[in-house]
Amino acid sequence: MLIRYGCSFELHLPQDTPTVCLIDVHTSHAKAIVPSALTFETTPRVKGETFVDDFGNIARRFMAPQGGVRLSLSGLYRADGSHDRRDATARVLAVDRLPEVCLQYLAPSRFCESDLMGLLAWQMFGHLPRDTALIEAICTYAHQRLRFDYAQARATRTASEAHAEQVGVCRDFAHLGITLCRALNIPARYVNGYMGDIGVPADPAPMDFNAWFDVYLEGGWYTFDARHNCRRIGRIPIAYGRDAADIPMLRTFGPHSLSLFEVTTALADAQQVAA
């Protein structure tokens, strides 16, 4: 299965502004992609550089010129057509058995205040067997607790605030799931990526980047999605982090406005691929 993915956005800036963006497929999935291409539509020509951050994410760094710049990225991703990895028998590992890389995903972070939600987490889920079913119960709770509403999006909303307000967008669902897991001493990391309507009814809303989370259980990392609360086909991870603060799609070191934003993720047409 080949998935065509990409994005375009146009920035307007009052001055030359250092910028970093995270829109490429994560390095751990490098073997699954046909190399992606990023283009800048501006005069003078923008020169950028690429680096890999501490989470293995591919970051593009450039100086966005005063006035405006349009960026477009496109690529092809080879997916095996299977649903998100899941093992009903996978157990939660004791902290002393976790790999060192997991320890950072146990601590509270900017949007995931697991220290504030610990009492709630243990009261609601502490009695459950510590296996995959526990994570699924957390996903179901977050899915039912929050109402999805784009109009209510807020870049500064934390997991505890989303829980209190009972509303959010996909990042809020992910943050709440992560926070409850960490409060129960279960490593959970935030994931941003491309996810099209493959194997599900088409969503009439404009496509956007999606957020979900991974949990480390016996056997490795497993994907969970509190927003949709179901296993999906064709997720393409862009970036991993402790929460959304680690991996913004776009970080400008100065003011900007966004006049165009488009995301594309769909099964690739065989004739188009051949061309």
N, C-alpha and C positions, 0 to 999 in steps of 0.2 A: 504494500500500500504506500503510495506516494502522496504526501500532503504538501500543497503549496501554501507557504506562509509569508507574511510580510507586514510592513507598516509604513505609513507616511505621516509626517507631521510638519507643520510650518510654524516657525517661531518669529516673533517680532521683538526686537530689543532696542533700547534707547542708546546702547553703547556696545562696543566689542566686549563679549562676555565669555569667560571660560566655561566650558560645558562638558559634562560627562553623561553618556547615555548607555543604558543596558537594554538592548533589543535583540542581541544575537543569541542563538541556541547555546546552552551551557556546554562547557568543555567536556563534561562526562558523556555527552551525546554526540561528540564530534564525528564518530564513525557513521552516524545515521543521517548526516546531512550532505547534500550537494552544496559546495561552498557558497555562502550567501554574499551578496554584493550590496554595498551601501553607496548611495549616490547623494551628492550635494548639488542643489540647484541654486546657485548664487554667483554673484560677481562682486569682488574677485573670488577666485577659486579657494575653497576651504581645504586646508591640509589638516589631517588628523592622525592620531596614533592609537594603537590598540594595546591594551594590557590586560592581564588576568589578576583579579583581586584576591583577597584572602579566602574567599568562599569558592574560588574556581570559576567565577563569573567573568565573561568577556565584556570588558568595558571599552567604549570608544571615547576618546578625549580630543576636543578640538576647541578652537576659538570661534565662537559664533559671531559673525560680523554685525556691526550696527545696521539697523534697518530690518533685514529679514533673511531667513534661510529656510529652505525646505529640504528635509531629509527623507529618503526612501530606501527601504531595505526589502529584499525578497530572496527566497531560497526554496529548496525542496527538502523534505524530511522523509526518510524511509521508516515507516512504522510497521510493526508486525500484525496490526489489526486486532490485538488482544485488549481486553479490558485492564483497568488498573490492577497492578499486582496486589494480591490479597491471599492470606493463608489463615483460615479460620482457627487453626490450632496454634498459631504463633503466640508465644507468651511474652509478657512484659519482663524485661530483665532487671535484676537487682542492680542498683547503681554501681556497686563494686565490680560488676561483670561487664560494664559498658566500655566500649572503646573510648579513648581519650577525646576523640573528635566530637563525641556526643555530649560531653559535659557542658559545653557552651550553650547547648540547646535545652538545658535544664533550668537556667537562671532567668529571672525576670529581665525584661528588656523594655525598650521605649513604649511599645504599644501592647505588650503582653505582660501585665502586672500580676504574675502568678502568685506573688507574695500577698497581694490584696484579695485574691479569690481562692486562697487555699482552703479556708473553712467551708465555703460553699462547695468546692470540688469534692472534699472528703465526705461531707454530709450527703451529697447527691450520688456519688459514684464509688465511695470507699468500700462499700459492701459487696461490690461486684467482683467476679473472678477477674484476675489480672491477665487478660488475653485480648485477642482482636475484638471480641464482642464488647469489651469496655470502651475501646476507641469508637466503635460504631455507635454505642449509646451516647457518647459525648457529641458525635456528629449529629445525631438525631436531635439531641437537646438544643444544640446551637441552631440547627436548621429550623426548629419549631419556635425557638425563642425570638429570633430576629426576623423582621419583615424586610424583604429586599426592596430598596427604593433608591434609584439613581438620584432622584431629586434631593435626597437626604444625605448625599455623600459629604463627608467632611474629612479633610486630610489629617486632622489632628485627633480624631476620635480613637480612644484606646479600647481595649477589650472590655474593661469594667464599665466604661461609659456606654459602649454598644449594648452590653447586657442590661444596663439600667434603662436605656432609651428604647430598647427592643426594636431597633431598626439599623440598617446598614447596607453596605454593598459587599462584594465578594471578599475584599480584604478584611472587613469586619468579621465576617463568618469565620475566615481562616484564623484571625487573631484570637477569637473567642475559643475555638477548638484547641489551638496551640496552648493558650493560657491554662485551660482546664487540664490538659495533659501534663504540662510542666508542674502544675500544682500537685499532681499525683506522682511526681518523680518519674515521668515518662518523657524522654527526649522528643521534641517536636520542632521542626523547622518550617519556615515560611517559603513558599514557592510562587514565583510569578512566571507566567508563560502564555503560550498560544494554545487555544483549545477551540476547535470548530464544532459545528453541530453534526458530528459524525455518529451515525447509529441512533440518533435521537431526532425528534421533530425540530424543524428549523425554528430558531428564535427570531421573531420579527424585529427585535431591537437591533440597532447598529452593533456590529461586533466590537469587542474591546479585549484588552488583555484580561487574563483570568488569574485569580489567586486561589491556591489550595494549600494543603500542608502535608508534610511527610512525618511519619512517626517511626522511631527505631524500636523494633521488636526483635524477638528471636528470629534470626534469619536475615536481618538487614532492615533497610528502609522500605516502608509501605506508604502508598498514597491514599489520602482521605480528603473528601470534599464536603465541607459542611454546607456550602451554598446550595449545591445540587443534591447532595445526600445520595449519590449513586455512583457506581463505577462507570467510567467513560473510556472511550477509545480515542487514541490520537492526541494525548496531551504532549506538548512540546515545551519542556522546561527552559526558561531563559536564565533565571537567577535563583539562587538559594541564599537565605539569610536568616537572622534571628527573628526579624519581622520586617515590615515594609520600610522602616527607616534605613535599613541596610541596603536596600536594592530598589531605589526609585528608578522608574523608567527614564526619567530625565532630571538631571541636577544642574541647574545653572547658578553660577556664583555672581548673581545680580538679577534684577527684575526682568521678566519676560512675559509675553502674552502668547497664547496658543490659538491660532486661527484655523488650523486644519489638523484633524486627528483621525486616522483611518487604520484599521487592523483587518487583515485578511487571513483566513485559515480555512482551507477547503480541500477536498480531494482533487488531485491534479488530473486534468484531462490527458489521456494517453497521447493524443495527437499533439497537444501543446508541449508535452514533455519531449517528444521525439523531435519537435521543431527546435 
